[in-house]
C-alpha cells in the first residue's frame, strides 16, 4: 500500500523519490523485464507503470470488403437441403467405417 501526502507541487522537480511496496508477483514481473530487456529496475518499473496507465487506443470499426463472386454455379434454393443430405451421407460413412 502506498500513501502519498502531497501538499505542494514543485514544477522544478523532475524526479520524485518515494517508497513503494510491491507484491511478490509484481516484483518478479519487473525483475523479468530487467533481465529480458537489460534495463535498470527503475526503468522497467516506470515503463510498466506508463503502459498500465496509458489510455487505450481508440478502436476503429472493422469493415469487411466484399467482392463480387459472380453467379452461383448451382441452384441455391435447396442449398440447406443439399447440405443436410451431404451431412447425412458423411455420418453414415463414418458409422460404417467404425463397425
Residue pairs with C-beta under 8 A, 6 or more apart in sequence:
1 21
2 18
2 19
2 20
2 21
4 18
22 30
29 48
30 41
30 44
30 45
30 48
31 41
31 44
33 39
33 44
33 47
33 48
34 40
34 41
34 44
37 44
39 47
74 82
